[in-house]
Amino acid sequence: MEDIRKDIITQVLSEPLPLKDSYGALSMPVYSNAAFEFDTAEEMEDAFLGKSGMHTYSRISNPTVEYFENRIKNISGAEHVLAVSSGMAAISNVFMGIAWSGANIVTSPHLFGNTFSLLLFTLKAFGVEARFCNLLDKQEVERCIDEKTCAVFAEIITNPHLEVVDLKVLSQLAHEKNVPLVVDSTIVPWPVFKASRFGIDLEVVSSTKYLSGGATSIGGLILDYQTFDWKHSPRLKQLAETAGKKAFQVKLRSEISRNTGSYMAPHTAHLQNLGLETLLLRYQKAASSCLQLAEFLQTVPEITDVNYTGLSGNPFYAISKKQFGSYPGAMLTFSLKDRQTCFAFINRLKVIRRATNLFDNKSLIIHPLSTIYGTLSPEYKKMVEVPDNMLRLSVGLEDLEDLKADIMQAI
């Protein structure tokens, strides 16, 4: 796969890290304890005030998790990384850190179901408005941004719509308005996608997906590239006077994360450390199979609207290739005749699993409208524009011919 950096595995496995195991273990041990002992009261005070960098309590920081965070920093190029309990926790913590009552978030209605619900319902109760617009339309986005906009938020490839926004255009527009660009990059991992190349300020990732190494654990990541001047943020302006571009990092670490109790568990970090070491190998296989499977599905008469941005006929092919290369993730969608046909097809599958999640080692299929968006009212289902005859397929590591045969027997 010519678009994937070939040095990624070496970088993950051999690059010097600020934190090492005391006994030189090749895999960082799991520090599953809750608290850490100090020799003196003075030492304890310095630790709690953040002066020494020592760990105090695993809800706040932990050696196993810190090791994982340092690895992500090395791979991604981010200036600061915080590991949390899930992808949704990552998104929630970001907006708890930069939003305020009366603020608004400019975004697309074509979002993953829980993200859509968080922005539309949960944050609304705290006085934060979600301004849904077409992020593909620069003029429409510009009209939505005002002095109360705390962020422009986008999924780099929307799930499950598979729309691709021009990130450089969106970044330039946001920065002209002195607003940070926040993206969810879960669908394409760092061997392919580098947020720093596109003017992204904050990046959130569900590490449950590619990083966990076969859906072993639930986790999330917040990456801060420290490119935004937080003096332009009403929420962080005062803090930025002393912390500068590290204002968000300080807010996140010293207040938001520890007060919400969302820090990643040590055992999760251990599993995802292991998954990180095979990330490139698994991604190469899954993404390559996804493209070949998408091409195959286009030849099946019963299947319509095959959607994968790596297909040359896809409307987002050019911008997708520019931003993500030839293999933009390992998820595709396709349509059958109607909802009843979709359900019957799902029920006949033998190799592909009936489950939610993305980028497991196993291929997974789901009917998004009845599941991910199932609890929405008819009004909001219409708003998210997910067809009732569409299926989402996350392609795993099985033999490609086995996947083709399973689809054909189910058809």
C-alpha positions in Angstrom: 0.0 0.0 0.0 2.0 2.9 -1.3 0.1 5.5 0.6 1.0 4.2 4.1 4.2 5.3 5.8 6.5 2.3 5.9 8.3 3.4 9.0 5.3 3.5 11.3 6.0 0.1 13.0 9.6 0.9 13.7 8.6 4.3 15.1 6.1 2.7 17.4 8.3 -0.1 18.6 11.7 1.6 18.9 11.4 5.4 19.4 12.6 6.5 22.8 9.8 7.2 25.2 9.9 9.5 28.3 8.5 6.6 30.4 10.2 3.2 30.8 9.5 0.2 33.0 11.9 0.0 35.9 12.8 -3.5 35.0 13.1 -3.1 31.3 10.0 -5.1 30.4 9.3 -5.0 26.6 5.6 -4.6 27.2 4.7 -2.0 29.8 3.2 -3.7 32.9 -0.3 -3.0 34.0 -0.3 -0.7 37.0 -3.7 -1.6 38.2 -3.5 0.1 41.5 -5.6 3.1 42.5 -3.2 5.2 44.6 0.6 5.9 44.8 2.6 6.2 48.0 5.0 9.1 48.7 8.0 9.3 51.1 7.2 12.8 52.5 4.3 15.2 52.8 6.3 17.7 50.7 6.7 15.2 47.9 3.0 14.5 48.0 2.1 18.2 47.9 4.3 18.7 44.8 2.7 15.7 43.1 -0.8 17.0 43.7 0.1 20.4 42.5 1.6 19.0 39.3 5.1 20.2 40.0 6.9 16.8 40.0 5.1 14.8 37.3 4.6 11.9 39.8 1.4 9.9 39.8 -1.1 10.4 42.7 -4.3 8.5 41.8 -5.2 6.5 38.7 -8.3 8.5 38.0 -6.0 11.3 37.2 -2.9 9.6 35.7 -1.3 6.2 35.6 2.1 4.9 34.4 0.6 2.3 32.0 -1.8 4.9 30.5 1.0 7.5 30.3 3.1 5.1 28.3 0.3 4.7 25.9 -0.2 8.4 25.6 3.5 8.9 24.9 3.4 6.4 22.1 0.4 8.1 20.5 2.3 11.5 20.7 5.2 9.9 18.9 3.1 8.5 16.1 0.7 11.3 15.5 3.0 14.3 16.1 0.5 15.8 18.6 1.9 18.0 21.3 -0.3 16.5 24.0 -2.4 13.4 24.3 -5.0 12.4 26.8 -6.4 8.8 26.9 -10.0 8.5 28.1 -12.6 5.8 28.6 -14.2 5.9 25.1 -14.5 7.9 21.9 -17.6 9.6 23.2 -15.8 10.5 26.4 -13.1 12.2 24.1 -15.7 14.3 22.3 -17.5 15.1 25.5 -14.4 16.2 27.3 -13.3 18.4 24.4 -16.6 20.4 24.4 -16.7 20.5 28.2 -13.3 22.2 27.9 -14.0 24.8 25.1 -17.8 25.4 25.2 -19.8 27.6 27.5 -23.5 28.4 28.0 -24.5 30.5 25.0 -21.8 29.0 22.7 -22.5 27.1 19.5 -20.8 24.3 17.6 -20.9 24.4 13.8 -21.1 20.9 12.4 -22.9 18.5 10.0 -26.1 16.6 10.7 -24.3 13.6 9.0 -22.6 12.4 12.2 -22.4 9.1 14.0 -25.6 8.6 16.0 -24.3 9.2 19.6 -22.3 12.2 18.5 -25.4 13.7 16.8 -27.3 13.0 20.0 -24.6 14.5 22.3 -24.5 17.8 20.3 -28.3 18.0 19.7 -29.7 16.9 23.1 -27.1 16.6 25.8 -25.2 19.8 25.3 -28.4 21.7 24.6 -29.4 21.3 28.2 -26.3 23.2 29.2 -27.0 26.1 26.8 -24.7 24.9 23.9 -26.3 25.1 20.5 -25.5 22.7 17.6 -25.6 24.5 14.3 -26.1 21.8 11.7 -25.1 22.8 8.2 -23.6 21.4 5.0 -19.8 21.4 5.8 -19.2 20.8 2.1 -20.6 24.3 1.4 -18.0 26.9 2.4 -20.5 29.8 2.2 -23.0 28.0 4.4 -20.4 27.2 7.0 -19.2 30.8 7.0 -22.8 32.1 7.6 -23.1 29.8 10.6 -19.9 31.0 12.4 -20.2 33.9 14.7 -18.6 35.4 17.8 -20.2 32.7 20.0 -18.9 29.7 17.9 -16.6 27.6 20.1 -15.6 25.2 17.4 -16.1 23.8 13.9 -16.5 20.0 14.3 -16.2 17.4 11.5 -15.7 13.7 11.0 -13.0 13.4 8.4 -15.1 10.8 6.6 -18.6 10.8 8.0 -20.1 7.6 9.5 -22.1 6.1 7.8 -22.6 8.7 5.0 -19.0 8.6 3.9 -18.8 12.3 3.0 -15.4 13.9 2.8 -14.9 17.6 3.6 -11.9 19.5 2.3 -10.0 19.8 5.6 -7.7 22.6 4.5 -10.5 24.7 3.2 -12.5 24.1 6.5 -9.4 24.8 8.6 -8.6 28.0 6.7 -12.2 29.2 7.1 -12.4 28.4 10.8 -9.0 30.1 11.5 -10.0 33.2 9.6 -12.9 33.4 12.1 -10.6 32.7 15.1 -12.4 29.4 15.8 -10.6 26.0 16.3 -11.2 23.1 14.0 -12.0 19.9 15.9 -12.1 16.6 14.0 -13.0 13.0 14.7 -10.5 10.9 12.7 -11.5 7.5 13.9 -12.2 6.1 10.5 -8.6 6.5 9.1 -5.6 5.9 11.4 -2.3 7.7 11.6 -0.3 5.5 9.2 -2.5 7.1 6.5 -3.9 10.4 8.0 -1.8 13.1 9.7 -4.0 15.8 11.2 -1.1 18.3 11.4 -0.9 18.5 7.6 -4.4 20.0 7.4 -4.5 22.7 10.1 -6.5 20.6 12.6 -6.3 21.9 16.1 -7.9 19.2 18.2 -8.4 15.6 17.1 -10.6 12.9 18.8 -10.3 9.2 18.2 -12.2 6.2 19.3 -9.2 3.9 20.1 -11.7 1.1 20.4 -11.5 0.7 16.7 -8.1 0.3 14.9 -5.9 0.8 17.9 -7.4 -1.8 20.2 -6.2 -4.7 18.1 -9.4 -6.6 17.4 -12.0 -4.8 19.6 -10.4 -5.9 22.8 -11.3 -2.8 24.8 -13.2 0.5 24.8 -11.1 3.7 24.8 -10.7 7.2 23.4 -8.0 9.8 22.7 -7.8 13.6 22.7 -4.9 15.0 20.7 -3.9 18.6 21.0 -1.6 20.0 18.3 -1.4 23.3 20.1 -1.8 25.3 16.9 -4.7 27.4 18.0 -4.3 30.7 19.9 -6.8 30.3 22.8 -6.8 34.0 23.5 -9.6 34.0 20.9 -11.7 31.6 23.0 -14.1 33.2 25.5 -13.8 30.1 27.7 -10.0 29.9 27.7 -8.9 33.5 27.1 -7.9 34.2 30.6 -6.0 30.9 31.0 -4.2 31.5 27.7 -2.7 34.7 29.1 -0.4 32.5 31.2 -0.5 29.1 29.5 -0.5 30.3 25.9 -1.3 27.6 23.3 -1.2 25.0 26.1 -4.3 26.5 27.6 -6.5 23.6 26.4 -4.1 21.0 27.7 -4.0 22.7 31.1 -7.8 22.9 31.3 -8.2 19.3 30.2 -5.7 17.8 32.6 -6.2 20.0 35.6 -9.9 20.2 35.6 -12.1 18.5 33.0 -10.6 15.0 32.9 -10.1 14.6 36.6 -13.6 16.1 37.4 -15.5 13.9 35.0 -13.6 10.7 35.9 -13.2 9.7 32.3 -9.5 8.7 32.4 -8.6 5.5 30.6 -8.2 2.3 32.7 -4.7 0.8 32.9 -5.7 -2.6 31.6 -7.3 -0.9 28.6 -4.1 1.0 27.9 -2.1 -2.2 28.1 -4.4 -3.9 25.5 -4.2 -0.9 23.2 -0.5 -0.7 23.6 -0.3 -4.2 22.2 -2.8 -3.4 19.5 -0.8 -0.4 18.4 2.1 -2.6 17.5 0.2 -4.4 14.8 -1.8 -1.4 13.6 -0.2 -1.0 10.2 -0.3 -4.7 9.4 -4.0 -5.0 10.2 -4.9 -1.8 8.5 -3.1 -2.8 5.3 -5.1 -6.1 5.1 -8.5 -4.6 6.1 -8.3 -1.5 3.9 -7.0 -3.4 0.9 -9.8 -6.0 1.3 -12.4 -3.2 1.7 -11.5 -1.6 -1.7 -11.5 -5.0 -3.5 -14.8 -5.9 -1.9 -16.4 -2.6 -2.8 -15.3 -3.1 -6.4 -16.8 -6.6 -6.3 -20.1 -5.4 -4.8 -20.5 -3.1 -7.8 -20.9 -6.1 -10.0 -23.7 -7.7 -8.0 -27.1 -6.9 -9.6 -29.0 -7.0 -6.4 -26.7 -4.5 -4.7 -26.9 -0.7 -5.4 -25.3 2.5 -4.1 -22.0 0.9 -3.2 -20.2 3.7 -1.2 -16.5 3.7 -0.5 -14.4 6.8 -1.2 -11.6 4.8 -2.6 -13.7 3.8 -5.6 -12.6 5.9 -8.6 -16.3 6.7 -9.5 -17.1 8.0 -6.0 -17.9 11.7 -5.9 -15.4 12.2 -3.0 -12.7 10.1 -4.7 -10.3 13.0 -5.6 -10.4 14.8 -2.2 -10.4 11.4 -0.4 -7.3 10.3 -2.3 -5.6 13.7 -1.6 -6.2 13.5 2.1 -6.1 9.7 2.8 -4.4 8.0 -0.1 -5.8 5.1 -2.0 -7.2 3.2 1.0 -9.5 5.5 3.1 -10.5 3.2 5.9 -12.0 -0.3 6.0 -15.7 0.6 6.1 -18.2 0.7 3.2 -21.9 0.9 2.7 -24.3 -0.5 0.2 -28.1 -0.7 -0.4 -30.5 -3.5 -1.1 -34.2 -3.3 -2.2 -35.7 -2.3 1.1 -35.5 -2.7 4.9 -37.1 -6.2 4.8 -34.5 -7.4 2.2 -31.7 -5.9 4.4 -32.9 -7.8 7.5 -33.2 -11.1 5.5 -29.8 -10.6 4.0 -28.2 -10.0 7.5 -29.9 -13.0 8.9 -28.4 -15.3 6.3 -24.8 -14.3 6.7 -22.4 -17.0 8.1 -19.0 -15.4 8.1 -19.8 -11.7 8.5 -20.9 -11.0 12.1 -24.1 -9.2 13.1 -22.6 -6.6 15.5 -21.9 -3.0 15.9 -18.4 -1.6 16.0 -15.8 -0.7 13.3 -12.4 -2.2 12.4 -12.6 -5.3 14.5 -10.5 -8.2 13.2 -13.8 -9.8 12.2 -16.1 -8.3 9.5 -19.2 -6.7 11.0 -22.5 -5.6 9.5 -25.3 -3.5 10.8 -28.5 -1.8 9.6 -27.7 1.8 10.8 -31.2 3.4 10.7 -32.8 0.7 12.9 -29.9 0.5 15.4 -27.5 3.4 15.7 -30.3 5.9 14.9 -33.1 3.7 16.1 -34.1 5.8 19.1 -34.5 9.0 17.1 -37.9 10.4 16.3 -39.1 10.4 12.6 -38.2 14.1 12.5 -34.6 13.5 13.5 -34.2 10.4 11.4 -35.2 12.5 8.4 -32.6 15.1 9.5 -29.7 12.6 9.6 -30.6 11.3 6.1 -29.6 7.7 6.5 -31.5 5.5 4.0 -33.6 2.7 5.4 -32.3 0.3 2.8 -28.6 0.9 3.6 -26.2 -1.5 5.3 -22.8 -0.6 6.8 -20.0 -3.2 6.5 -16.8 -3.0 8.5 -14.3 -5.2 6.7 -12.1 -7.4 8.8 -9.1 -9.7 8.3 -10.9 -12.8 6.8 -10.0 -14.1 3.4 -11.5 -11.9 0.7 -12.9 -14.8 -1.2 -14.7 -16.1 1.9 -16.3 -12.7 2.4 -17.5 -12.6 -1.3 -18.9 -16.1 -1.0 -20.7 -15.2 2.2 -22.3 -12.2 0.6 -23.4 -14.1 -2.5 -25.0 -17.0 -0.5 -26.9 -14.4 1.6 -28.0 -12.6 -1.5 
